[in-house]
Amino acid sequence: MKLLQITDIHLTALGKTIGGRDPNANFKRALDHAITHHPDAEAMIITGDLSDWGETADYERLQALISEVEMPVHLCIGNHDDRQAFLDVFPSAEGADGFVQKVVPMSLGHAILLDTWGPESHAGHFCERRAAWLSEQLEALDGPIWIFMHHNPVPVEVMPMDKIMLLDADRFGATVAPHAQNIRHIFHGHCHMHLSGSFHGIPFSAPRGTNHAGWPDFSASNMLSAADLTESYSVIFASDNSTMVHMVEYGYTGEVRGEGSPDYADWDQLTMAR
């Protein structure tokens, strides 16, 4: 199975930039790169912060862009989004109790898309109703299960970012831990940093995003930090017994060099280009 994860696209009014970068152009570049290099992916999941200010025009523009993508595209919402404005444009995305969450059958198991949005907050939320819904799905589904969400459930040890992580991480943990043997991986966004780790024994990862990048300033106490790193998305390969996640830095414009054959017999200190 091959999937694509794109996150934190932050679409905004045409002509506006974020960190000196054009999020609309960068998202279009991400789509073009993904479609060109990975047309065999069975689905694309965009894990939130679809709009920078939760504006209807951004969701309409997103709808037009993804309508041209031949593979299925599934959407999560993040803290920069507005749930109702999103649902006005994507009404079919509404799930149980009005949340933007659903189960998607995959060629290998099922993907579960979660809604961690909360009003007037950059932090993530996972209330009792959402926990009950997720628990019901986990009880009913056989593995492997792939969870996609916006907010990180594990602290990144950067104080300003940890103030806006998934605040109900304990409730989320109590929901997923009994099913850890069936949950293969958790994919999130939000932090604008390339992250990986585990949560109750479940591996997780996050790519950087398609526009502006974060920076892990471990001494920061109040302000988030940014850096001019390249834009990225994730390519996910999965089989019955393995999962591999690549962060593809499609925004890189430098040289890609050939370093020679991986065959041991061809490694020669005198002749190899290093």
C-alpha positions in Angstrom: 0.0 0.0 0.0 1.2 3.5 -0.8 -0.3 6.7 0.7 0.6 10.4 0.6 0.3 12.7 3.6 0.3 16.4 3.0 -0.2 18.8 6.0 -0.4 22.4 7.0 -1.0 23.9 3.6 -2.4 27.2 5.1 -4.2 28.5 2.0 -4.9 32.2 2.2 -6.1 35.0 0.1 -4.5 35.2 -3.3 -1.4 37.4 -3.3 -0.8 37.0 0.5 2.3 35.3 1.8 3.3 33.6 5.0 7.0 33.8 6.0 7.6 35.4 2.6 6.2 32.3 0.9 3.1 31.9 -1.2 1.1 29.0 0.4 -1.3 28.7 -2.6 1.6 28.3 -5.0 3.5 26.0 -2.7 0.4 23.7 -2.3 0.0 23.6 -6.0 3.6 22.6 -6.4 3.2 19.9 -3.8 0.2 18.5 -5.7 2.0 18.6 -9.0 5.1 16.9 -7.5 3.0 14.2 -5.8 0.9 13.5 -8.8 3.9 13.4 -11.1 6.1 11.2 -8.9 3.5 9.1 -7.1 0.5 8.5 -9.4 0.3 5.0 -8.0 -0.6 6.1 -4.5 -4.1 4.9 -3.5 -5.0 8.0 -1.5 -3.8 11.4 -0.3 -4.7 12.6 3.2 -4.3 16.3 4.1 -4.0 16.6 7.8 -5.3 20.0 8.7 -4.6 23.7 8.6 -6.2 23.7 5.2 -6.8 27.5 5.5 -4.8 30.0 7.3 -7.8 32.0 8.6 -10.7 29.6 8.1 -12.1 31.5 5.2 -14.7 30.1 2.8 -12.8 31.2 -0.3 -9.8 29.1 0.8 -11.9 26.0 1.0 -13.5 26.7 -2.3 -10.0 27.1 -3.9 -8.9 23.8 -2.2 -12.0 22.1 -3.5 -11.2 23.2 -7.1 -7.6 22.1 -6.8 -8.2 18.6 -5.4 -11.1 18.0 -7.9 -8.3 17.6 -10.5 -6.5 14.9 -8.5 -7.4 11.4 -9.8 -6.6 9.6 -6.5 -9.0 10.0 -3.6 -8.2 13.0 -1.4 -9.3 12.9 2.3 -9.3 16.0 4.6 -8.7 16.6 8.3 -9.1 20.0 9.9 -6.7 21.8 12.2 -6.6 24.8 14.5 -6.3 27.4 11.7 -9.5 26.0 10.2 -13.1 26.9 10.9 -15.2 23.7 11.1 -18.5 25.2 9.9 -16.9 27.2 7.0 -15.2 24.0 6.0 -18.4 21.9 6.1 -20.3 24.6 4.1 -17.9 23.8 1.2 -17.4 20.1 2.0 -20.7 18.9 3.6 -20.0 15.3 2.9 -17.1 15.4 5.3 -19.4 15.8 8.3 -19.4 12.7 10.4 -20.9 11.6 13.7 -22.0 14.4 16.1 -21.0 17.0 13.5 -17.3 16.2 13.7 -15.0 16.0 10.6 -14.0 12.4 11.1 -14.5 9.1 9.3 -13.2 5.6 8.5 -11.7 5.0 5.1 -11.2 1.4 3.9 -7.7 0.9 2.4 -6.2 -2.0 0.5 -4.4 -2.8 3.8 -6.7 -2.2 6.7 -8.5 1.1 7.4 -7.6 4.7 7.9 -9.3 6.7 10.6 -9.4 10.4 10.2 -9.9 12.4 13.5 -11.2 15.9 14.2 -9.0 17.6 16.9 -10.4 21.1 16.2 -11.7 23.3 19.0 -13.2 26.8 18.9 -11.0 29.8 19.7 -8.0 27.7 20.4 -4.8 26.6 18.7 -4.6 23.6 21.0 -6.0 20.3 20.0 -9.2 18.8 21.6 -10.4 15.2 21.9 -13.7 15.2 23.9 -15.6 12.3 25.4 -17.9 12.1 22.3 -14.9 11.9 20.0 -13.3 9.3 22.3 -16.5 7.2 22.3 -16.7 7.3 18.5 -13.1 6.3 18.1 -13.4 3.5 20.6 -16.4 2.2 18.7 -14.4 2.1 15.5 -11.4 0.5 17.1 -13.6 -2.2 18.6 -15.2 -2.9 15.3 -12.2 -2.9 12.9 -9.5 -5.4 12.4 -5.9 -4.2 11.9 -3.9 -2.7 10.6 -5.4 0.7 11.4 -3.8 4.0 10.4 -4.8 7.1 12.3 -4.6 10.6 10.7 -5.1 13.7 12.8 -3.8 17.3 13.0 -2.5 17.9 16.5 0.4 16.1 18.0 -0.5 13.8 21.0 3.1 13.8 22.4 5.0 16.8 23.7 7.8 17.9 21.4 9.6 19.5 24.4 9.4 23.0 22.9 7.4 25.0 25.4 5.4 27.2 23.1 4.5 24.3 20.9 3.5 22.1 23.8 1.0 24.7 24.9 -1.0 24.0 21.8 -0.6 20.2 21.4 -3.5 17.8 21.9 -4.7 18.9 25.3 -6.7 15.7 25.8 -3.7 13.5 25.1 -4.5 11.4 28.2 -8.0 10.7 27.0 -6.7 9.9 23.5 -4.1 7.6 25.0 -6.6 5.8 27.1 -8.7 5.2 23.9 -6.0 3.9 21.7 -3.8 2.0 24.1 -6.1 -1.0 24.4 -5.9 -1.4 20.6 -2.2 -0.7 20.2 -1.6 -4.1 18.6 -4.0 -3.1 15.7 -2.9 0.5 15.2 0.1 0.5 12.9 0.9 4.2 12.8 -0.4 7.7 13.8 0.2 10.5 11.3 -0.1 14.1 12.4 0.9 17.7 11.4 0.6 21.0 13.3 4.2 21.4 14.4 5.7 22.2 11.0 8.6 20.0 11.9 9.8 16.5 10.8 8.9 14.4 13.8 8.8 10.7 14.8 8.4 8.7 17.9 5.9 6.5 19.7 2.8 6.9 21.8 1.7 4.0 24.0 3.9 1.8 21.8 2.3 3.1 18.6 4.7 4.8 16.1 3.9 8.3 14.9 5.4 10.7 12.4 4.8 14.2 11.0 6.2 16.0 7.9 7.2 19.6 7.8 4.4 21.0 5.7 4.0 22.7 2.3 4.8 26.3 3.2 6.6 27.6 6.3 8.8 25.5 8.5 9.1 25.4 12.3 12.3 25.1 14.2 12.9 23.3 17.5 14.1 26.1 19.8 14.3 24.2 23.1 15.0 27.3 25.0 11.9 29.2 23.8 9.3 30.0 26.5 6.7 32.0 24.6 7.3 32.5 20.8 7.3 29.8 18.2 10.3 29.7 15.9 10.5 29.4 12.1 13.3 28.6 9.7 13.7 28.7 5.9 13.7 25.0 5.4 12.3 23.3 2.3 8.7 22.4 1.9 7.7 18.8 2.2 5.1 16.0 2.3 5.2 12.3 3.3 5.2 9.2 1.2 4.0 6.1 3.1 4.8 2.5 2.0 3.2 -0.3 4.0 3.1 -4.1 3.7 1.8 -6.8 6.0 4.8 -6.5 8.3 6.4 -3.1 7.7 5.8 0.6 7.4 8.2 3.1 5.8 7.6 6.9 5.8 9.6 9.2 3.6 9.6 13.0 4.0 9.9 14.3 0.4 11.4 17.8 0.4 9.9 18.8 -2.9 10.9 22.4 -2.3 14.6 21.6 -2.6 16.1 23.1 -5.8 19.7 22.2 -5.4 21.7 19.5 -7.1 21.0 15.8 -6.6 24.3 14.0 -7.0 25.0 10.4 -8.0 27.3 8.8 -5.5 27.9 5.5 -7.3 26.7 2.0 -7.1 25.7 0.4 -3.8 27.5 -2.8 -4.8 30.4 -3.4 -2.4 32.7 -4.6 -5.2 32.4 -1.1 -6.8 33.6 0.8 -3.7 37.1 1.9 -4.5 38.8 4.7 -2.6 40.9 5.7 -5.6 38.1 5.9 -8.2 34.9 6.7 -6.3 33.6 10.3 -6.4 33.0 11.4 -2.8 
